[in-house]
C-alpha cells in the first residue's frame, strides 16, 4: 500500500492501492480512464486524482450507470451497441 503522506504514486503503488495488476493500470492510462503524468519516461499519478477517480466510479455505479464500455470479441458492447 502506498504511503498516505506521498501525494505522487508510481504505477506499482496505484496497482496495489486499487488491488489490480500493473498491466491493468497501464491499460487504464492508455485508454485515458485515469489521469497520469510522465516524469522522465515513467508514469506518475496524483493521489487525489486516483481517489477522485474511485469516487466518480462509485457514484456512477450507485446510479446504475455503466462505469465503462467494454468490447467483446464480436465488437459489441454489453449495452448491445456496435463498437
N, CA and C atoms as a LAMMPS dump frame, in Angstrom:
ITEM: TIMESTEP
0
ITEM: NUMBER OF ATOMS
249
ITEM: BOX BOUNDS ff ff ff
-5.0000000000000000e+02 5.0000000000000000e+02
-5.0000000000000000e+02 5.0000000000000000e+02
-5.0000000000000000e+02 5.0000000000000000e+02
ITEM: ATOMS id mol type element x y z
1 1 1 N 0.865 -1.177 0
2 1 2 C 0 0 0
3 1 3 C 0.906 1.234 0
4 2 1 N 0.615 2.224 -0.863
5 2 2 C 1.44 3.423 -0.895
6 2 3 C 1.304 4.225 0.394
7 3 1 N 2.357 4.944 0.704
8 3 2 C 2.323 5.798 1.892
9 3 3 C 1.311 6.921 1.685
10 4 1 N 0.447 7.124 2.651
11 4 2 C -0.583 8.156 2.535
12 4 3 C 0.017 9.562 2.48
13 5 1 N 1.235 9.74 3.014
14 5 2 C 1.833 11.068 3.048
15 5 3 C 2.367 11.496 1.679
16 6 1 N 2.6 10.539 0.777
17 6 2 C 3.136 10.86 -0.54
18 6 3 C 2.006 11.161 -1.513
19 7 1 N 1.943 12.382 -2.03
20 7 2 C 0.855 12.731 -2.952
21 7 3 C 1.071 12.212 -4.372
22 8 1 N 2.281 11.733 -4.681
23 8 2 C 2.58 11.217 -6.02
24 8 3 C 2.883 9.727 -5.909
25 9 1 N 2.187 8.936 -6.727
26 9 2 C 2.342 7.482 -6.69
27 9 3 C 2.912 6.97 -7.998
28 10 1 N 3.556 5.821 -7.909
29 10 2 C 4.036 5.109 -9.098
30 10 3 C 2.924 4.189 -9.592
31 11 1 N 3.155 3.596 -10.756
32 11 2 C 2.186 2.647 -11.303
33 11 3 C 2.011 1.46 -10.352
34 12 1 N 3.099 1.015 -9.755
35 12 2 C 3.041 -0.11 -8.819
36 12 3 C 2.2 0.251 -7.586
37 13 1 N 2.385 1.449 -7.064
38 13 2 C 1.618 1.877 -5.89
39 13 3 C 0.135 2.002 -6.205
40 14 1 N -0.193 2.51 -7.388
41 14 2 C -1.604 2.614 -7.792
42 14 3 C -2.209 1.222 -7.911
43 15 1 N -1.46 0.301 -8.509
44 15 2 C -1.945 -1.074 -8.657
45 15 3 C -2.216 -1.705 -7.292
46 16 1 N -1.314 -1.499 -6.349
47 16 2 C -1.503 -2.038 -5.002
48 16 3 C -2.716 -1.405 -4.326
49 17 1 N -2.862 -0.104 -4.462
50 17 2 C -3.979 0.617 -3.842
51 17 3 C -5.325 0.146 -4.392
52 18 1 N -5.384 -0.055 -5.707
53 18 2 C -6.63 -0.463 -6.348
54 18 3 C -6.841 -1.978 -6.32
55 19 1 N -5.791 -2.728 -5.989
56 19 2 C -5.907 -4.186 -5.95
57 19 3 C -5.959 -4.802 -7.331
58 20 1 N -5.241 -4.204 -8.271
59 20 2 C -5.211 -4.7 -9.65
60 20 3 C -3.751 -4.833 -10.086
61 21 1 N -3.53 -5.379 -11.263
62 21 2 C -2.165 -5.55 -11.749
63 21 3 C -1.641 -4.249 -12.363
64 22 1 N -0.321 -4.165 -12.472
65 22 2 C 0.293 -3.005 -13.112
66 22 3 C -0.097 -2.928 -14.582
67 23 1 N -0.298 -4.077 -15.204
68 23 2 C -0.714 -4.096 -16.612
69 23 3 C -2.094 -3.468 -16.762
70 24 1 N -2.982 -3.746 -15.813
71 24 2 C -4.318 -3.138 -15.856
72 24 3 C -4.227 -1.63 -15.672
73 25 1 N -3.355 -1.182 -14.783
74 25 2 C -3.161 0.262 -14.614
75 25 3 C -2.664 0.86 -15.927
76 26 1 N -1.72 0.189 -16.577
77 26 2 C -1.197 0.672 -17.862
78 26 3 C -2.317 0.788 -18.895
79 27 1 N -3.182 -0.197 -18.938
80 27 2 C -4.319 -0.157 -19.883
81 27 3 C -5.256 0.999 -19.56
82 28 1 N -5.469 1.258 -18.279
83 28 2 C -6.327 2.366 -17.871
84 28 3 C -5.714 3.699 -18.282
85 29 1 N -4.393 3.798 -18.218
86 29 2 C -3.699 5.013 -18.652
87 29 3 C -3.848 5.175 -20.154
88 30 1 N -3.625 4.088 -20.895
89 30 2 C -3.704 4.15 -22.356
90 30 3 C -5.1 4.509 -22.839
91 31 1 N -6.119 4.051 -22.124
92 31 2 C -7.496 4.372 -22.523
93 31 3 C -7.979 5.678 -21.895
94 32 1 N -7.079 6.338 -21.163
95 32 2 C -7.355 7.621 -20.517
96 32 3 C -8.468 7.549 -19.48
97 33 1 N -8.584 6.396 -18.828
98 33 2 C -9.556 6.248 -17.742
99 33 3 C -9.096 6.956 -16.484
100 34 1 N -7.785 6.985 -16.266
101 34 2 C -7.233 7.654 -15.085
102 34 3 C -6.221 8.701 -15.517
103 35 1 N -6.174 9.831 -14.837
104 35 2 C -5.17 10.848 -15.153
105 35 3 C -3.784 10.365 -14.73
106 36 1 N -2.812 10.57 -15.598
107 36 2 C -1.435 10.168 -15.303
108 36 3 C -0.486 11.15 -15.975
109 37 1 N 0.719 11.199 -15.451
110 37 2 C 1.724 12.129 -15.95
111 37 3 C 3.034 11.378 -16.108
112 38 1 N 3.755 11.693 -17.162
113 38 2 C 5.056 11.073 -17.351
114 38 3 C 6.137 11.982 -16.797
115 39 1 N 6.997 11.398 -15.975
116 39 2 C 8.139 12.101 -15.423
117 39 3 C 9.365 11.249 -15.744
118 40 1 N 10.239 11.823 -16.564
119 40 2 C 11.439 11.095 -17.003
120 40 3 C 11.103 9.721 -17.565
121 41 1 N 10.033 9.663 -18.337
122 41 2 C 9.66 8.43 -19.025
123 41 3 C 8.888 7.424 -18.191
124 42 1 N 8.533 7.778 -16.974
125 42 2 C 7.79 6.856 -16.112
126 42 3 C 6.471 7.501 -15.68
127 43 1 N 5.424 6.674 -15.616
128 43 2 C 4.111 7.184 -15.25
129 43 3 C 4.041 7.497 -13.764
130 44 1 N 3.428 8.641 -13.469
131 44 2 C 3.183 9.064 -12.092
132 44 3 C 1.719 9.469 -11.967
133 45 1 N 1.186 9.308 -10.775
134 45 2 C -0.229 9.554 -10.521
135 45 3 C -0.367 10.386 -9.258
136 46 1 N -1.25 11.364 -9.289
137 46 2 C -1.537 12.138 -8.088
138 46 3 C -2.538 11.353 -7.252
139 47 1 N -2.252 11.253 -5.964
140 47 2 C -3.127 10.527 -5.046
141 47 3 C -4.556 11.065 -5.136
142 48 1 N -4.7 12.379 -5.164
143 48 2 C -6.044 12.968 -5.193
144 48 3 C -6.792 12.613 -6.485
145 49 1 N -6.065 12.47 -7.601
146 49 2 C -6.705 12.074 -8.859
147 49 3 C -7.229 10.641 -8.791
148 50 1 N -6.455 9.752 -8.179
149 50 2 C -6.882 8.357 -8.057
150 50 3 C -8.08 8.252 -7.126
151 51 1 N -8.05 8.971 -6.029
152 51 2 C -9.181 8.946 -5.101
153 51 3 C -10.434 9.556 -5.734
154 52 1 N -10.27 10.607 -6.534
155 52 2 C -11.4 11.212 -7.248
156 52 3 C -11.968 10.225 -8.275
157 53 1 N -11.071 9.532 -8.968
158 53 2 C -11.489 8.521 -9.943
159 53 3 C -12.351 7.455 -9.258
160 54 1 N -11.901 6.968 -8.095
161 54 2 C -12.678 5.959 -7.374
162 54 3 C -14.03 6.504 -6.937
163 55 1 N -14.064 7.744 -6.478
164 55 2 C -15.319 8.354 -6.042
165 55 3 C -16.295 8.481 -7.21
166 56 1 N -15.799 8.908 -8.367
167 56 2 C -16.655 9.048 -9.549
168 56 3 C -17.2 7.695 -9.989
169 57 1 N -16.346 6.677 -9.972
170 57 2 C -16.788 5.333 -10.356
171 57 3 C -17.844 4.821 -9.39
172 58 1 N -17.648 5.089 -8.114
173 58 2 C -18.596 4.663 -7.1
174 58 3 C -19.944 5.354 -7.304
175 59 1 N -19.911 6.645 -7.605
176 59 2 C -21.138 7.403 -7.831
177 59 3 C -21.893 6.882 -9.047
178 60 1 N -21.175 6.59 -10.132
179 60 2 C -21.816 6.051 -11.332
180 60 3 C -22.446 4.691 -11.057
181 61 1 N -21.742 3.844 -10.324
182 61 2 C -22.257 2.514 -10.015
183 61 3 C -23.512 2.603 -9.155
184 62 1 N -23.548 3.546 -8.214
185 62 2 C -24.712 3.711 -7.354
186 62 3 C -25.921 4.182 -8.145
187 63 1 N -25.694 4.942 -9.201
188 63 2 C -26.792 5.443 -10.023
189 63 3 C -27.235 4.405 -11.055
190 64 1 N -26.556 3.252 -11.083
191 64 2 C -26.937 2.202 -12.013
192 64 3 C -26.438 2.42 -13.422
193 65 1 N -25.508 3.335 -13.595
194 65 2 C -24.961 3.596 -14.918
195 65 3 C -23.747 2.721 -15.164
196 66 1 N -23.522 2.344 -16.411
197 66 2 C -22.316 1.568 -16.702
198 66 3 C -21.084 2.407 -16.379
199 67 1 N -20.092 1.789 -15.765
200 67 2 C -18.899 2.521 -15.393
201 67 3 C -17.854 2.524 -16.493
202 68 1 N -17.971 1.613 -17.447
203 68 2 C -17.028 1.574 -18.563
204 68 3 C -17.63 0.745 -19.678
205 69 1 N -17.352 1.146 -20.899
206 69 2 C -17.767 0.336 -22.033
207 69 3 C -16.69 -0.692 -22.294
208 70 1 N -17.108 -1.907 -22.447
209 70 2 C -16.149 -2.973 -22.714
210 70 3 C -16.471 -3.604 -24.052
211 71 1 N -15.43 -3.942 -24.746
212 71 2 C -15.626 -4.599 -26.03
213 71 3 C -15.621 -6.105 -25.84
214 72 1 N -16.433 -6.749 -26.621
215 72 2 C -16.423 -8.203 -26.623
216 72 3 C -15.707 -8.661 -27.884
217 73 1 N -15.533 -9.936 -28.01
218 73 2 C -14.839 -10.452 -29.195
219 73 3 C -15.591 -10.153 -30.486
220 74 1 N -16.895 -10.012 -30.406
221 74 2 C -17.687 -9.74 -31.586
222 74 3 C -17.793 -8.242 -31.883
223 75 1 N -17.153 -7.401 -31.06
224 75 2 C -17.172 -5.967 -31.294
225 75 3 C -18.459 -5.3 -30.851
226 76 1 N -19.192 -5.925 -29.936
227 76 2 C -20.439 -5.367 -29.427
228 76 3 C -20.25 -5.029 -27.953
229 77 1 N -20.7 -3.869 -27.551
230 77 2 C -20.608 -3.501 -26.147
231 77 3 C -21.707 -4.228 -25.376
232 78 1 N -21.584 -4.359 -24.053
233 78 2 C -22.606 -5.032 -23.258
234 78 3 C -23.99 -4.406 -23.398
235 79 1 N -24.036 -3.113 -23.749
236 79 2 C -25.321 -2.457 -23.915
237 79 3 C -25.983 -2.821 -25.242
238 80 1 N -25.278 -3.598 -26.08
239 80 2 C -25.834 -4.02 -27.352
240 80 3 C -25.573 -3.074 -28.487
241 81 1 N -24.769 -2.05 -28.252
242 81 2 C -24.447 -1.089 -29.303
243 81 3 C -23.227 -1.569 -30.069
244 82 1 N -23.176 -1.337 -31.377
245 82 2 C -21.974 -1.717 -32.12
246 82 3 C -20.766 -0.947 -31.586
247 83 1 N -19.617 -1.609 -31.576
248 83 2 C -18.405 -0.973 -31.056
249 83 3 C -17.846 0.017 -32.069
